[in-house]
């Protein structure tokens, strides 16, 4: 089984080199895969598992990916690492996308835990003026922004300034996920725009028509 895991690690190092040099360390009875010292995946018994975060866990589950189960002191523990089956392994485009999401989420968690809190204006898409607006609605740090989520933060900002459009929603989502808003993953962008059209624009139109 060790040989199978070693083969999978070598393949993963080639597949994920777009994230940087992939290093390996012992983890959960298997091997953790790290890019820039951030662990984003695990190889266990020859199988690859991607690290989940709050943003992509639902995406992993929707695809039918299952958790890595680790025996801790003889008891099974479900970890936030999700199995890459053969179909996903062969789908290079989807696998690269999922791996990038796993890495970005892991990176955000690491940065949030190290040193002083990350300033809002230091996140992608967030200007000093938007940072000040977020302060006014009680969002003081990157960790608080992530905890609230893009939609709830946007609704709070809209209550303060109703002229804010969908680009602010996309900017918040990108700040949380580590993407510039122009290159948000298509699935995330589409879901956010659909939510905006249903819950924000339609409400604005209805209010205008009653005036």
ROSE-4610 file (N, C-alpha, C; in Angstrom, 1 decimal, always signed):
// ROSE-4610
residu = [X/X/X/X/X/X/X/X/X/X/X/X/X/X/X/X/X/X/X/X/X/X/X/X/X/X/X/X/X/X/X/X/X/X/X/X/X/X/X/X/X/X/X/X/X/X/X/X/X/X/X/X/X/X/X/X/X/X/X/X/X/X/X/X/X/X/X/X/X/X/X/X/X/X/X/X/X/X/X/X/X/X/X/X/X/X/X/X/X/X/X/X/X/X/X/X/X/X/X/X/X/X/X/X/X/X/X/X/X/X/X/X/X/X/X/X/X/X/X/X/X/X/X/X/X/X/X/X/X/X/X/X/X/X/X/X/X/X/X/X/X/X/X/X/X/X/X/X/X/X/X/X/X/X/X/X/X/X/X/X/X/X/X/X/X/X/X/X/X/X/X/X/X/X/X/X/X/X/X/X/X/X/X/X/X/X/X/X/X/X/X/X/X/X/X/X/X/X/X/X/X/X/X/X/X/X/X/X/X/X/X/X/X/X/X/X/X/X/X/X/X/X/X/X/X/X/X/X/X/X/X/X/X/X/X/X/X/X/X/X/X/X/X/X/X/X/X/X/X/X/X/X/X/X/X/X/X/X/X/X/X/X/X/X/X/X/X/X/X/X/X/X/X/X/X/X/X/X/X/X/X/X/X/X/X/X/X/X/X/X/X/X/X/X/X/X/X/X/X/X/X/X/X/X/X/X/X/X/X/X/X/X/X/X/X/X/X/X/X/X/X/X/X/X/X/X/X/X/X/X/X/X/X/X/X/X/X/X/X/X/X/X/X/X/X/X/X/X/X/X/X/X/X/X/X/X/X/X/X/X/X/X/X/X/X/X/X/X/X/X/X/X/X/X/X/X/X/X/X/X/X/X/X/X/X/X/X/X/X/X/X/X/X/X/X/X/X/X/X/X/X/X/X/X/X/X/X/X/X/X/X/X/X/X/X/X/X/X/X/X/X/X/X/X/X/X/X/X/X/X/X/X/X/X/X/X/X/X/X/X/X/X/X/X/X/X/X/X/X/X/X/X/X/X/X/X/X/X/X/X/X/X/X/X/X/X/X/X/X/X/X/X/X/X/X/X/X/X/X/X/X/X/X/X/X/X/X/X/X/X/X/X/X/X/X/X/X/X/X/X/X/X/X/X/X/X/X/X/X/X/X/X/X/X/X/X/X/X/X/X/X/X/X/X/X/X/X/X/X/X/X/X/X/X/X/X/X/X/X/X/X/X/X/X/X/X/X/X/X/X/X/X/X/X/X/X/X/X/X/X/X/X/X/X/X/X/X/X/X/X/X/X/X/X/X/X/X/X/X/X/X/X/X/X/X/X/X/X/X/X/X/X/X/X/X/X/X/X/X/X/X/X/X/X/X/X/X/X/X/X/X/X/X/X/X/X/X/X/X/X/X/X/X/X/X/X/X/X/X/X/X/X/X]
num = [1/1/1/2/2/2/3/3/3/4/4/4/5/5/5/6/6/6/7/7/7/8/8/8/9/9/9/10/10/10/11/11/11/12/12/12/13/13/13/14/14/14/15/15/15/16/16/16/17/17/17/18/18/18/19/19/19/20/20/20/21/21/21/22/22/22/23/23/23/24/24/24/25/25/25/26/26/26/27/27/27/28/28/28/29/29/29/30/30/30/31/31/31/32/32/32/33/33/33/34/34/34/35/35/35/36/36/36/37/37/37/38/38/38/39/39/39/40/40/40/41/41/41/42/42/42/43/43/43/44/44/44/45/45/45/46/46/46/47/47/47/48/48/48/49/49/49/50/50/50/51/51/51/52/52/52/53/53/53/54/54/54/55/55/55/56/56/56/57/57/57/58/58/58/59/59/59/60/60/60/61/61/61/62/62/62/63/63/63/64/64/64/65/65/65/66/66/66/67/67/67/68/68/68/69/69/69/70/70/70/71/71/71/72/72/72/73/73/73/74/74/74/75/75/75/76/76/76/77/77/77/78/78/78/79/79/79/80/80/80/81/81/81/82/82/82/83/83/83/84/84/84/85/85/85/86/86/86/87/87/87/88/88/88/89/89/89/90/90/90/91/91/91/92/92/92/93/93/93/94/94/94/95/95/95/96/96/96/97/97/97/98/98/98/99/99/99/100/100/100/101/101/101/102/102/102/103/103/103/104/104/104/105/105/105/106/106/106/107/107/107/108/108/108/109/109/109/110/110/110/111/111/111/112/112/112/113/113/113/114/114/114/115/115/115/116/116/116/117/117/117/118/118/118/119/119/119/120/120/120/121/121/121/122/122/122/123/123/123/124/124/124/125/125/125/126/126/126/127/127/127/128/128/128/129/129/129/130/130/130/131/131/131/132/132/132/133/133/133/134/134/134/135/135/135/136/136/136/137/137/137/138/138/138/139/139/139/140/140/140/141/141/141/142/142/142/143/143/143/144/144/144/145/145/145/146/146/146/147/147/147/148/148/148/149/149/149/150/150/150/151/151/151/152/152/152/153/153/153/154/154/154/155/155/155/156/156/156/157/157/157/158/158/158/159/159/159/160/160/160/161/161/161/162/162/162/163/163/163/164/164/164/165/165/165/166/166/166/167/167/167/168/168/168/169/169/169/170/170/170/171/171/171/172/172/172/173/173/173/174/174/174/175/175/175/176/176/176/177/177/177/178/178/178/179/179/179/180/180/180/181/181/181/182/182/182/183/183/183/184/184/184/185/185/185/186/186/186/187/187/187/188/188/188/189/189/189/190/190/190/191/191/191/192/192/192/193/193/193/194/194/194/195/195/195/196/196/196/197/197/197/198/198/198/199/199/199/200/200/200/201/201/201/202/202/202/203/203/203/204/204/204/205/205/205/206/206/206/207/207/207/208/208/208/209/209/209/210/210/210/211/211/211]
x = [+0.8/+0.0/+0.9/+2.1/+3.0/+3.4/+3.7/+4.1/+2.9/+1.7/+0.5/+0.4/+0.6/+0.5/+1.7/+2.9/+4.0/+3.8/+3.2/+2.8/+1.8/+0.8/-0.2/+0.4/+1.3/+2.0/+2.7/+3.5/+4.3/+3.4/+2.2/+1.3/+0.7/+0.3/-0.3/+0.7/+2.0/+3.0/+3.0/+2.9/+2.9/+1.6/+0.4/-0.9/-1.1/-0.5/-0.8/+0.4/+1.4/+2.6/+2.2/+1.0/+0.6/+0.4/+0.3/+0.2/+1.5/+2.6/+3.9/+4.5/+5.7/+6.4/+5.6/+5.2/+4.4/+5.3/+5.3/+6.1/+5.2/+5.8/+5.0/+5.5/+4.5/+4.8/+3.8/+4.2/+3.3/+2.1/+0.9/-0.3/-1.4/-2.1/-3.3/-3.0/-1.9/-1.5/-1.2/-1.2/-0.9/+0.1/-0.1/+0.8/+0.0/+0.5/-0.1/+0.6/-0.1/+0.5/+0.4/+1.5/+1.6/+2.1/+1.5/+2.0/+2.3/+3.6/+4.0/+3.8/+4.0/+3.9/+2.4/+1.5/+0.1/-0.5/-1.0/-1.5/-2.9/-3.1/-4.4/-4.9/-4.2/-4.7/-3.9/-4.5/-3.9/-4.0/-2.9/-2.9/-3.0/-4.0/-4.1/-4.5/-3.7/-3.9/-4.1/-3.3/-3.2/-4.3/-5.2/-6.2/-6.0/-6.4/-6.2/-7.5/-7.3/-8.4/-8.1/-9.0/-8.8/-9.4/-8.7/-9.1/-10.3/-11.3/-12.5/-12.5/-13.2/-13.4/-14.9/-15.3/-16.7/-17.2/-16.4/-16.9/-17.1/-16.2/-16.3/-16.8/-17.0/-17.5/-18.8/-19.7/-21.0/-20.8/-19.8/-19.5/-19.0/-18.1/-17.6/-18.7/-19.6/-20.7/-21.6/-21.9/-22.8/-22.3/-21.0/-20.4/-20.4/-20.7/-20.8/-19.5/-18.6/-17.3/-17.5/-16.8/-17.0/-15.8/-16.0/-15.0/-13.9/-12.7/-11.7/-12.0/-12.0/-12.2/-10.9/-10.6/-9.3/-9.6/-8.9/-9.0/-8.2/-8.8/-8.1/-8.3/-7.3/-7.4/-8.5/-8.5/-9.5/-10.8/-11.1/-12.4/-12.4/-13.4/-13.5/-13.8/-13.0/-13.2/-13.3/-14.4/-14.6/-13.9/-12.9/-12.1/-12.7/-12.3/-12.8/-11.8/-11.6/-10.9/-11.7/-11.9/-12.9/-12.2/-12.7/-12.1/-12.2/-11.1/-11.1/-11.2/-12.4/-12.6/-12.0/-12.1/-11.4/-11.9/-13.2/-13.8/-13.3/-13.2/-12.6/-11.1/-10.5/-9.0/-8.7/-9.6/-9.4/-9.8/-10.6/-11.1/-10.2/-9.2/-8.1/-8.5/-9.5/-9.9/-10.7/-11.6/-12.3/-11.4/-10.5/-9.6/-8.7/-8.2/-7.4/-8.2/-9.4/-10.3/-10.6/-10.9/-11.1/-9.9/-8.7/-7.5/-7.1/-7.4/-7.1/-8.0/-9.3/-10.2/-9.8/-9.3/-8.9/-7.6/-6.7/-5.5/-5.9/-6.7/-7.1/-7.8/-8.7/-9.3/-8.4/-7.5/-6.5/-5.6/-5.2/-4.3/-5.0/-6.3/-7.0/-7.1/-7.3/-7.4/-6.1/-5.0/-3.7/-3.4/-3.7/-3.4/-4.3/-5.5/-6.4/-5.9/-5.2/-4.7/-3.4/-2.6/-1.2/-1.2/-0.4/-0.1/-1.4/-1.3/-2.4/-3.5/-4.7/-5.8/-5.6/-6.0/-5.8/-6.7/-6.2/-7.0/-7.9/-9.1/-10.1/-9.5/-8.9/-8.4/-7.2/-6.6/-5.6/-6.1/-7.4/-8.0/-8.2/-8.3/-8.6/-9.9/-9.9/-11.1/-11.6/-11.0/-11.6/-10.7/-11.3/-10.6/-10.8/-10.1/-10.2/-11.6/-12.2/-13.6/-14.6/-14.4/-15.3/-15.0/-13.7/-13.4/-14.1/-14.1/-14.8/-16.3/-16.9/-18.3/-18.6/-17.7/-17.8/-17.6/-16.7/-16.6/-17.9/-18.6/-19.8/-20.9/-20.9/-21.9/-21.4/-20.2/-19.7/-18.8/-18.3/-17.4/-16.0/-15.2/-13.9/-12.7/-12.8/-11.6/-11.9/-10.9/-11.1/-11.8/-11.4/-12.0/-13.5/-13.9/-15.4/-16.1/-15.4/-16.0/-16.3/-15.3/-15.5/-16.6/-16.7/-17.7/-19.1/-19.3/-20.6/-20.9/-20.0/-20.2/-20.6/-20.4/-20.6/-22.0/-23.0/-24.4/-24.9/-24.6/-25.0/-24.3/-23.0/-22.3/-22.9/-23.2/-23.8/-25.1/-25.9/-27.2/-27.1/-26.1/-25.8/-25.4/-24.5/-24.0/-25.2/-26.1/-27.2/-28.2/-28.3/-29.1/-28.5/-27.2/-26.6/-26.5/-26.4/-26.3/-26.9/-28.1/-28.9/-28.5/-27.5/-27.0/-26.0/-25.5/-24.5/-25.0/-24.3/-24.8/-24.2/-24.4/-23.9/-22.4/-21.7/-20.2/-19.7/-20.4/-19.9/-20.1/-21.2/-21.4/-20.3/-20.0/-18.9/-17.6/-17.3/-16.1/-15.9/-17.0/-17.0/-16.7/-17.4/-17.1/-15.7/-15.1/-13.8/-12.8/-13.1/-12.2/-12.2/-13.3/-13.4/-12.6/-12.8/-12.2/-10.8/-10.3/-9.0/-8.9/-10.0/-10.0/-10.2/-9.6/-10.1/-11.5/-12.3/-13.7/-13.9/-12.9/-13.0/-12.7/-12.1/-11.8/-12.4/-13.6/-14.3/-14.7/-14.6/-15.1/-16.5/-16.7/-17.9/-19.1/-19.0/-20.2/-20.5/-19.5/-19.7/-20.3/-19.8/-20.3/-21.7/-22.1/-23.4/-24.4/-24.0/-24.9/-25.2/-24.1/-24.3/-25.1/-24.9/-25.7/-27.2/-27.4/-28.8/-29.5/-28.7/-29.2/-29.5/-28.7/-28.9/-30.1/-30.3/-31.4/-32.7/-32.8/-34.0/-34.3/-33.3/-33.5/-33.3/-32.5/-32.2/-32.9/-32.5/-33.1/-34.6/-35.1/-36.6/-37.3/-36.7/-37.2/-37.2/-36.1/-35.9/-37.0/-37.2/-38.2/-39.6/-39.9/-41.2/-41.4/-40.4/-40.5/-40.7/-40.0/-40.1/-41.5/-42.1/-43.4/-44.5/-44.3/-45.3/-45.2/-44.2/-44.0/-44.9]
y = [-1.2/+0.0/+1.3/+1.2/+2.3/+2.7/+1.7/+1.9/+2.6/+2.2/+2.8/+4.3/+4.6/+6.0/+6.8/+6.2/+7.0/+7.3/+6.4/+6.6/+7.7/+7.7/+8.8/+10.1/+10.2/+11.4/+12.0/+11.1/+11.6/+12.1/+11.5/+12.0/+13.3/+13.4/+14.6/+15.8/+15.5/+16.6/+17.2/+16.3/+16.8/+17.5/+17.0/+17.6/+18.9/+19.1/+20.3/+21.3/+21.1/+22.0/+23.4/+23.7/+25.1/+25.8/+25.1/+25.8/+26.2/+25.6/+25.8/+24.4/+24.4/+23.1/+22.4/+21.1/+20.3/+19.5/+19.7/+18.9/+18.0/+17.0/+16.0/+15.8/+15.6/+15.2/+14.2/+13.5/+12.5/+13.2/+12.6/+13.2/+12.2/+12.1/+11.2/+9.8/+9.3/+7.9/+7.8/+8.9/+8.9/+10.0/+10.8/+11.8/+13.1/+14.2/+15.5/+16.1/+16.7/+17.5/+18.9/+19.6/+21.0/+21.8/+23.0/+24.0/+25.2/+25.7/+26.9/+26.7/+25.5/+25.2/+25.2/+25.1/+25.1/+23.7/+22.9/+21.6/+21.7/+21.2/+21.3/+19.9/+18.9/+17.5/+16.5/+15.3/+14.1/+12.9/+12.1/+10.8/+9.7/+8.9/+7.9/+6.5/+5.5/+4.2/+4.3/+5.2/+5.3/+6.2/+6.8/+7.6/+9.1/+10.0/+11.4/+12.1/+12.9/+13.6/+15.1/+16.0/+17.4/+18.0/+19.0/+19.7/+20.6/+20.5/+21.3/+22.6/+23.6/+24.8/+25.1/+26.2/+26.6/+26.9/+27.4/+27.8/+26.6/+25.6/+24.5/+23.2/+23.1/+21.8/+21.4/+22.3/+22.0/+21.6/+22.2/+21.8/+20.4/+20.0/+18.7/+17.6/+18.0/+17.1/+16.9/+18.0/+17.9/+17.0/+17.0/+16.1/+14.6/+14.4/+13.0/+12.6/+13.5/+13.2/+12.9/+11.9/+11.4/+11.8/+11.9/+12.3/+11.2/+11.6/+10.7/+10.4/+9.1/+8.6/+8.2/+8.8/+8.6/+8.0/+6.9/+6.2/+6.9/+7.6/+8.3/+7.6/+7.0/+6.2/+5.1/+4.5/+3.4/+3.9/+5.2/+5.7/+6.4/+6.1/+6.7/+8.2/+9.1/+10.5/+10.9/+11.7/+12.2/+13.5/+13.5/+14.7/+15.5/+16.8/+17.7/+17.5/+16.3/+16.0/+15.1/+15.4/+14.7/+13.9/+12.7/+11.7/+12.1/+12.1/+12.3/+10.9/+10.7/+9.4/+9.4/+8.2/+8.0/+9.0/+9.3/+10.2/+11.6/+12.1/+13.4/+13.4/+12.4/+12.3/+12.4/+11.9/+11.9/+13.2/+14.0/+15.3/+16.4/+16.6/+17.5/+18.9/+19.5/+20.8/+21.0/+20.0/+20.1/+19.8/+18.9/+18.6/+19.8/+20.5/+21.7/+22.7/+22.9/+23.9/+23.5/+22.3/+21.8/+22.0/+21.6/+21.7/+23.2/+24.1/+25.5/+26.0/+25.6/+26.0/+25.5/+24.2/+23.7/+24.4/+24.8/+25.5/+26.9/+27.6/+29.0/+29.0/+28.1/+28.0/+27.7/+26.8/+26.5/+27.6/+28.4/+29.5/+30.6/+30.8/+31.8/+31.5/+30.2/+29.8/+30.0/+29.6/+29.8/+31.3/+32.1/+33.6/+34.2/+33.6/+34.2/+33.8/+32.7/+32.3/+32.8/+33.3/+33.7/+35.2/+35.6/+37.0/+37.8/+39.1/+40.0/+39.8/+40.1/+39.9/+40.6/+39.9/+40.4/+41.6/+42.8/+43.9/+43.7/+44.2/+44.1/+44.6/+45.8/+46.4/+45.7/+44.7/+43.9/+42.7/+42.5/+41.3/+41.8/+40.8/+41.1/+41.9/+42.9/+43.7/+44.7/+44.7/+45.6/+46.9/+48.0/+49.3/+49.8/+50.9/+51.5/+52.0/+52.5/+53.1/+51.9/+50.8/+49.7/+49.1/+49.1/+48.7/+49.5/+50.9/+51.7/+51.5/+51.1/+50.8/+49.5/+48.5/+47.3/+47.5/+48.4/+48.8/+49.3/+50.1/+50.7/+49.7/+48.5/+47.5/+46.4/+46.7/+45.7/+44.7/+44.8/+43.8/+44.4/+44.0/+44.6/+44.0/+42.7/+41.9/+40.9/+40.4/+39.3/+38.1/+37.8/+36.6/+36.8/+38.0/+38.3/+38.3/+38.8/+38.8/+37.4/+36.5/+35.1/+34.4/+34.8/+34.2/+34.6/+35.8/+36.3/+35.8/+35.7/+35.3/+36.5/+36.4/+37.5/+38.0/+37.1/+37.5/+38.3/+37.8/+38.5/+39.9/+39.9/+41.2/+42.2/+41.7/+42.5/+43.1/+42.3/+42.7/+43.8/+43.7/+44.7/+46.0/+45.9/+47.1/+47.7/+47.0/+47.5/+48.3/+47.8/+48.5/+49.9/+50.0/+51.3/+52.1/+51.5/+52.2/+51.4/+51.8/+51.0/+51.1/+51.9/+52.1/+51.0/+50.3/+49.3/+48.2/+47.9/+46.9/+45.6/+44.7/+43.3/+43.2/+44.2/+44.2/+44.1/+44.8/+44.8/+43.4/+42.7/+41.3/+40.4/+40.6/+39.7/+40.1/+41.3/+41.7/+41.1/+41.0/+40.4/+38.9/+38.3/+36.8/+36.5/+37.4/+37.2/+37.5/+38.5/+38.7/+37.5/+36.9/+35.7/+34.5/+34.3/+33.1/+33.4/+34.6/+34.9/+35.1/+35.5/+35.7/+37.2/+37.7/+39.0/+38.7/+39.7/+39.5/+39.2/+39.6/+39.4/+37.9/+37.2/+35.8/+34.8/+35.2/+34.3/+33.0/+31.9/+30.6/+30.8/+30.3/+30.5/+30.1/+28.9/+28.4/+29.4/+29.9/+30.9/+32.1/+32.7/+33.9/+33.8/+32.7/+32.5/+32.4/+31.7/+31.5/+32.8/+33.7/+35.0/+35.9/+35.9/+36.8/+36.4/+35.1/+34.6/+35.0/+34.9/+35.3/+36.8/+37.6/+39.0/+39.4/+38.7/+39.0/+38.7/+37.6/+37.1/+37.9/+38.1/+38.7/+40.2/+40.8/+42.2/+43.0/+42.7/+43.4/+43.4/+42.2/+42.1/+42.9/+42.9/+43.7/+45.2/+45.6/+47.0/+47.4/+46.5/+46.8/+46.9/+46.0/+46.0/+47.2/+47.7/+48.9/+50.1/+50.1/+51.2/+51.3/+50.1/+50.1/+50.5/+50.4/+50.8/+52.3/+53.0/+54.4/+55.2]
z = [+0.0/+0.0/+0.0/+0.6/+0.7/-0.7/-1.6/-3.0/-3.7/-3.5/-4.2/-3.8/-2.5/-2.0/-2.6/-2.7/-3.2/-4.7/-5.4/-6.8/-7.0/-6.1/-6.1/-5.8/-4.8/-4.4/-5.6/-6.3/-7.5/-8.6/-8.8/-9.8/-9.4/-8.1/-7.5/-7.6/-7.4/-7.5/-8.9/-9.9/-11.2/-11.6/-11.1/-11.4/-10.8/-9.6/-8.8/-8.7/-9.6/-9.6/-10.0/-10.5/-10.8/-9.5/-8.3/-7.0/-6.5/-7.0/-6.5/-6.2/-5.6/-5.3/-4.3/-4.6/-3.7/-2.8/-1.5/-0.5/+0.2/+1.0/+1.6/+3.1/+4.0/+5.3/+5.9/+6.9/+7.5/+8.1/+7.9/+8.4/+8.4/+9.5/+9.7/+9.2/+9.5/+9.1/+7.7/+6.9/+5.5/+5.2/+4.2/+3.8/+3.4/+4.0/+3.7/+2.5/+1.6/+0.5/+0.7/+0.6/+0.9/-0.3/-0.5/-1.4/-0.7/-0.8/+0.0/+1.5/+1.9/+3.4/+3.9/+3.0/+3.3/+2.9/+3.8/+3.5/+2.9/+1.7/+1.0/+0.6/+0.8/+0.4/+1.3/+1.2/+1.9/+1.0/+1.1/+0.4/+1.5/+1.5/+2.4/+1.7/+1.9/+1.3/-0.2/-0.8/-2.2/-2.8/-2.0/-2.4/-2.0/-2.9/-2.7/-2.1/-1.1/-0.5/-0.4/-0.8/-0.8/+0.4/+0.9/+2.1/+1.9/+2.7/+2.5/+3.4/+3.0/+3.8/+3.7/+4.4/+4.5/+3.1/+2.2/+0.9/-0.1/+0.0/-1.0/-0.5/+0.8/+1.4/+0.7/+0.5/-0.1/-1.6/-2.2/-3.6/-3.7/-2.7/-2.7/-2.4/-1.5/-1.1/-2.3/-3.0/-4.1/-5.2/-5.3/-6.3/-5.8/-4.6/-4.0/-3.4/-3.1/-2.5/-1.0/-0.5/+0.8/+1.7/+3.0/+3.9/+4.1/+4.5/+5.0/+6.4/+6.7/+8.1/+8.7/+9.8/+10.5/+11.9/+12.2/+13.5/+14.5/+15.4/+16.5/+17.8/+18.4/+19.6/+19.4/+18.3/+18.0/+17.6/+17.6/+17.3/+15.9/+15.1/+13.8/+13.9/+13.2/+13.2/+11.7/+11.4/+10.0/+9.9/+8.9/+8.7/+7.5/+7.4/+6.4/+5.1/+4.8/+3.5/+2.7/+1.4/+0.6/-0.5/-0.7/-1.6/-3.1/-3.8/-5.2/-5.9/-6.5/-7.1/-8.5/-9.2/-10.4/-11.5/-11.5/-12.5/-12.3/-11.1/-10.9/-11.1/-10.8/-11.0/-12.5/-13.4/-14.8/-15.4/-14.7/-15.2/-14.8/-15.6/-15.2/-14.8/-15.6/-15.4/-14.1/-13.8/-12.6/-11.4/-11.5/-10.4/-10.1/-11.1/-10.9/-10.1/-10.6/-9.9/-8.5/-8.2/-6.8/-6.0/-6.5/-5.8/-5.5/-6.4/-6.2/-5.1/-5.1/-4.0/-2.7/-2.6/-1.4/-0.9/-1.8/-1.4/-0.9/-1.6/-1.3/+0.1/+0.3/+1.6/+2.8/+2.6/+3.6/+3.8/+2.8/+2.9/+3.8/+3.5/+4.2/+5.7/+6.0/+7.4/+8.1/+7.4/+8.0/+8.3/+7.3/+7.5/+8.6/+8.8/+9.8/+11.2/+11.3/+12.6/+13.0/+12.1/+12.3/+12.6/+13.6/+13.8/+14.0/+13.8/+14.0/+13.0/+13.3/+12.4/+11.0/+9.9/+8.6/+8.4/+8.0/+7.7/+6.5/+6.6/+5.5/+4.1/+4.2/+3.0/+2.4/+3.1/+2.5/+1.7/+1.8/+1.1/-0.4/-1.3/-2.7/-2.8/-3.7/-4.0/-3.0/-1.8/-0.8/-0.7/-0.9/-0.8/+0.6/+0.9/+2.2/+2.5/+1.5/+1.6/+2.0/+1.3/+1.6/+2.9/+3.3/+4.7/+5.7/+5.5/+6.4/+6.5/+5.4/+5.4/+6.2/+6.0/+6.7/+8.3/+8.6/+10.0/+10.6/+9.8/+10.3/+10.5/+9.8/+10.1/+11.0/+11.6/+12.7/+12.2/+10.9/+10.4/+10.5/+11.4/+11.7/+11.2/+10.8/+10.4/+9.3/+8.7/+7.7/+8.3/+9.5/+10.1/+10.3/+10.7/+10.9/+9.5/+8.5/+7.2/+6.7/+6.9/+6.5/+7.3/+8.6/+9.5/+9.0/+8.7/+8.2/+6.8/+6.0/+4.6/+3.7/+2.4/+1.5/+1.5/+1.5/+1.3/+2.6/+3.7/+4.9/+5.1/+4.7/+4.8/+3.8/+2.6/+1.6/+2.0/+2.7/+3.1/+4.2/+5.0/+6.1/+5.4/+4.4/+3.7/+2.9/+2.3/+1.6/+2.5/+3.8/+4.7/+5.0/+4.9/+5.1/+3.9/+2.7/+1.5/+0.4/+0.0/-1.0/-2.4/-2.7/-4.1/-4.4/-3.4/-3.7/-4.6/-5.7/-6.7/-6.5/-7.5/-7.5/-7.5/-8.0/-8.0/-6.6/-5.6/-4.3/-3.7/-4.0/-3.6/-4.1/-5.4/-6.0/-5.3/-5.0/-4.4/-3.0/-2.3/-0.9/-1.0/-2.0/-2.2/-2.6/-3.4/-3.8/-2.7/-1.9/-0.7/+0.2/+0.4/+1.3/+0.7/-0.6/-1.2/-1.7/-1.7/-2.2/-3.7/-4.3/-5.8/-6.1/-7.1/-7.7/-8.3/-8.1/-8.5/-10.0/-10.8/-12.2/-12.6/-11.7/-11.9/-10.9/-10.4/-9.5/-10.2/-9.6/-10.2/-10.8/-12.0/-12.7/-11.9/-11.2/-10.5/-9.3/-8.6/-7.5/-8.1/-9.2/-9.7/-10.2/-10.8/-11.3/-10.2/-9.1/-8.0/-7.3/-7.2/-6.5/-7.3/-8.6/-9.5/-9.5/-9.5/-9.4/-8.1/-7.0/-5.7/-5.7/-6.3/-6.3/-7.1/-8.3/-9.1/-8.4/-7.7/-7.0/-5.8/-4.9/-3.6/-3.5/-4.4/-4.3/-5.5/-6.7/-7.8/-7.9/-7.7/-7.8/-6.7/-5.5/-4.4/-4.7/-5.4/-5.7/-6.8/-7.7/-8.8/-8.2/-7.3/-6.7/-5.9/-5.2/-4.4/-5.3/-6.4/-7.3/-7.9/-8.3/-8.9/-8.0/-6.6/-5.7/-5.3/-5.8/-5.5/-6.4]
